[in-house]
Amino acid sequence: MTIKPAGDRAMLVELADLDQVTSLYQALLHRSPAGVRELVPAARTVLVAYDPEVTTFDRLTRSIREYRIGETAAVTGPLVEIPVRYDGADLDAVAELTGLGRTEIIRRHTTPEYVVAFCGFAPGFGYLTGVDPLLRLPRHSSPRTRVPAGSVAVAGEFTAVYPRESPGGWQLLGRTDLVMWDVERNPPALLAPGTRVRFVEVPE
C-alpha cells in the first residue's frame, strides 16, 4: 500500500490489485475514520477526500494502514436487476470465440451476481466484476465509432452497460432500456461502487 497526497484535502491510496481496492473501499465505506468526506475507487487506487479541519494527512494515513485488506470484504450494497434483450452485435462472434452456444452464453452472463468495482470512462459507466471466466474476452482491436446507449457488453474481467451512445471496443451481448445516467435523478447514476447487479433475460 502506498499513500500519496492529492492536494491539501485528499489522498490517493495505491494498492496491488482490484481485490484490495474493493476490500479497502468496503472497509472505509462501513467504518470511516473521522473527517473522511468522499471515497472514489478505481482499478488500483482509492481516492480519499477529507476535511482538514477534522483530521490531517498523517493521522488519516495511520488510520488507513490499520485496516486489514488481505481478503475481499463482503459487499452489502443495494441490488439492481437489469433486464436485457440478448441480441447484441457480437453475440455470434462471442459464441465462436468461446465455443459456447448463444443459450449458454446468456446463461453464464445472467447467473452471477456482479459488483460495481468502480465507475469511469463516461458518467454512469460502472465496471462490474464477477464475469464468468469463459466470457472474459479481449476488446476489439478497432473500437466501434458508435455503440448505442444501453448496450450490455463484456471485456476482460468486466461487464458493463454503456450509459449513452459513444465509441467503444467491448463485446456487445445485448441491450437494456434502463437509463444508467439521468441528471434529473438523485443520484444521477443508477450504478455506484458497491452496487450489486443481476442481469435478467427478457424477450427480444
C-alpha positions as CSV (number, residue, x, y, z in Angstrom):
1,M,0.0,0.0,0.0
2,T,1.3,3.4,-1.0
3,I,-0.4,6.6,0.2
4,K,0.3,10.0,-1.5
5,P,-1.2,13.5,-1.0
6,A,-3.7,14.6,-3.7
7,G,-3.9,18.3,-2.9
8,D,-4.5,19.5,0.6
9,R,-7.9,17.8,1.0
10,A,-7.4,14.3,-0.4
11,M,-5.0,11.4,-0.6
12,L,-4.5,8.6,-3.2
13,V,-4.1,5.1,-1.8
14,E,-2.4,2.9,-4.3
15,L,-3.0,-0.9,-4.0
16,A,-1.8,-4.1,-5.5
17,D,-5.0,-5.2,-7.3
18,L,-8.7,-4.8,-7.6
19,D,-9.5,-7.2,-4.7
20,Q,-7.5,-4.9,-2.4
21,V,-9.3,-1.9,-3.7
22,T,-12.7,-3.5,-3.1
23,S,-11.6,-4.6,0.4
24,L,-10.4,-1.2,1.4
25,Y,-13.3,0.7,-0.2
26,Q,-15.9,-1.5,1.6
27,A,-14.0,-1.2,4.9
28,L,-13.8,2.6,4.7
29,L,-17.4,2.8,3.5
30,H,-18.7,1.0,6.6
31,R,-16.2,2.3,9.2
32,S,-14.6,5.5,8.0
33,P,-12.1,7.4,10.2
34,A,-13.3,10.8,11.3
35,G,-13.0,13.5,8.7
36,V,-13.5,11.3,5.6
37,R,-15.9,13.0,3.2
38,E,-15.7,11.1,-0.1
39,L,-14.3,7.8,-1.5
40,V,-13.6,7.2,-5.2
41,P,-12.4,3.7,-6.1
42,A,-10.6,2.9,-9.3
43,A,-8.9,-0.2,-10.8
44,R,-5.8,0.1,-8.5
45,T,-6.5,3.1,-6.3
46,V,-8.9,4.7,-3.8
47,L,-9.1,8.5,-3.6
48,V,-10.0,9.6,-0.1
49,A,-11.2,13.2,0.3
50,Y,-11.2,14.5,3.8
51,D,-11.9,17.6,5.9
52,P,-8.6,19.2,7.0
53,E,-10.3,20.8,9.9
54,V,-11.2,17.4,11.3
55,T,-8.2,15.3,10.5
56,T,-4.7,15.5,8.9
57,F,-2.9,13.6,6.2
58,D,-0.6,11.9,8.7
59,R,-3.4,10.9,11.1
60,L,-5.6,9.6,8.3
61,T,-2.7,7.7,6.8
62,R,-2.1,5.9,10.1
63,S,-5.7,5.0,10.4
64,I,-5.9,3.6,6.9
65,R,-2.8,1.5,7.4
66,E,-4.5,-0.2,10.3
67,Y,-7.2,-1.7,8.0
68,R,-6.7,-5.4,7.1
69,I,-7.2,-5.7,3.3
70,G,-5.8,-9.2,2.7
71,E,-9.2,-10.5,1.7
72,T,-12.1,-9.1,-0.3
73,A,-14.7,-7.7,2.0
74,A,-18.3,-8.8,1.8
75,V,-20.3,-6.4,-0.4
76,T,-23.7,-5.4,1.0
77,G,-24.7,-2.7,-1.4
78,P,-28.2,-2.4,-3.0
79,L,-29.2,-5.0,-5.6
80,V,-30.2,-3.7,-9.1
81,E,-31.7,-6.0,-11.7
82,I,-31.1,-5.1,-15.3
83,P,-33.4,-6.6,-17.9
84,V,-31.5,-7.4,-21.1
85,R,-32.5,-8.4,-24.6
86,Y,-29.6,-10.6,-25.7
87,D,-29.4,-9.6,-29.4
88,G,-26.0,-7.9,-29.3
89,A,-24.0,-7.4,-32.5
90,D,-21.2,-9.5,-31.1
91,L,-23.2,-12.4,-29.7
92,D,-22.4,-14.8,-32.6
93,A,-18.7,-13.8,-32.6
94,V,-18.6,-14.4,-28.8
95,A,-20.2,-17.8,-29.4
96,E,-17.4,-18.6,-31.9
97,L,-14.6,-17.3,-29.7
98,T,-15.8,-19.3,-26.6
99,G,-17.2,-22.4,-28.3
100,L,-20.4,-21.9,-26.5
101,G,-23.9,-21.6,-27.9
102,R,-26.0,-18.4,-27.6
103,T,-28.1,-20.0,-24.9
104,E,-25.1,-21.0,-22.8
105,I,-23.6,-17.5,-23.2
106,I,-26.8,-16.0,-21.9
107,R,-26.9,-18.4,-19.0
108,R,-23.4,-17.7,-18.0
109,H,-23.9,-13.9,-18.2
110,T,-27.2,-14.0,-16.2
111,T,-26.1,-16.4,-13.5
112,P,-23.6,-14.4,-11.4
113,E,-24.3,-11.5,-9.0
114,Y,-21.9,-8.8,-10.1
115,V,-20.5,-5.9,-8.1
116,V,-19.7,-2.4,-9.4
117,A,-16.0,-2.1,-8.6
118,F,-15.6,1.5,-9.8
119,C,-17.0,3.9,-12.3
120,G,-15.3,5.7,-15.2
121,F,-15.0,6.2,-19.0
122,A,-18.3,8.1,-19.0
123,P,-20.8,9.3,-16.4
124,G,-22.8,6.3,-15.2
125,F,-20.4,3.7,-16.7
126,G,-19.9,1.1,-14.0
127,Y,-17.2,-1.6,-14.2
128,L,-18.8,-4.8,-12.9
129,T,-16.7,-7.7,-11.6
130,G,-17.8,-11.3,-11.3
131,V,-17.7,-12.3,-15.0
132,D,-17.6,-16.0,-15.8
133,P,-14.0,-16.9,-16.9
134,L,-15.2,-18.2,-20.3
135,L,-16.7,-14.8,-21.0
136,R,-13.5,-12.8,-20.3
137,L,-12.8,-11.8,-23.8
138,P,-10.5,-9.1,-25.3
139,R,-11.7,-5.8,-26.6
140,H,-12.0,-5.3,-30.3
141,S,-8.7,-4.2,-31.8
142,S,-10.5,-1.4,-33.7
143,P,-13.3,0.1,-31.5
144,R,-16.7,0.9,-33.0
145,T,-17.3,4.6,-33.6
146,R,-20.9,4.2,-32.2
147,V,-22.2,2.0,-29.5
148,P,-25.8,2.6,-28.7
149,A,-26.9,3.6,-25.2
150,G,-28.0,0.7,-23.1
151,S,-25.6,-1.8,-24.8
152,V,-24.6,-4.6,-22.4
153,A,-21.0,-5.8,-23.0
154,V,-18.0,-7.7,-21.8
155,A,-14.3,-7.0,-22.0
156,G,-11.6,-8.7,-19.9
157,E,-12.7,-9.3,-16.3
158,F,-15.5,-6.8,-16.6
159,T,-19.1,-6.4,-17.8
160,A,-20.9,-3.1,-18.2
161,V,-23.8,-1.1,-19.6
162,Y,-23.0,1.8,-21.9
163,P,-24.9,4.7,-20.4
164,R,-25.0,6.8,-23.5
165,E,-24.1,6.5,-27.2
166,S,-20.3,6.6,-27.5
167,P,-17.4,4.9,-29.2
168,G,-16.4,1.6,-27.7
169,G,-14.5,-1.6,-28.2
170,W,-16.3,-4.0,-25.8
171,Q,-18.0,-7.2,-27.0
172,L,-21.7,-6.4,-27.3
173,L,-24.1,-9.1,-25.9
174,G,-27.4,-7.3,-25.7
175,R,-29.2,-4.1,-24.7
176,T,-31.4,-2.7,-21.9
177,D,-33.9,0.1,-21.7
178,L,-32.9,1.1,-18.2
179,V,-31.4,4.6,-18.1
180,M,-27.9,4.4,-16.5
181,W,-27.4,8.2,-16.2
182,D,-30.2,10.7,-15.7
183,V,-29.4,14.2,-14.5
184,E,-33.0,14.6,-13.2
185,R,-32.5,11.6,-10.9
186,N,-30.8,11.8,-7.4
187,P,-28.2,10.4,-7.7
188,P,-27.9,10.6,-11.5
189,A,-26.1,7.3,-11.8
190,L,-28.1,4.1,-11.4
191,L,-24.9,2.2,-10.5
192,A,-22.4,3.2,-7.9
193,P,-19.3,1.4,-6.5
194,G,-20.5,-1.4,-4.2
195,T,-23.9,-1.8,-6.0
196,R,-24.8,-5.5,-6.7
197,V,-26.1,-6.3,-10.1
198,R,-28.0,-9.1,-11.8
199,F,-28.8,-9.3,-15.5
200,V,-32.2,-10.8,-16.3
201,E,-33.0,-12.0,-19.8
202,V,-36.2,-10.6,-21.4
203,P,-37.8,-11.5,-24.7
204,E,-36.5,-9.7,-27.8
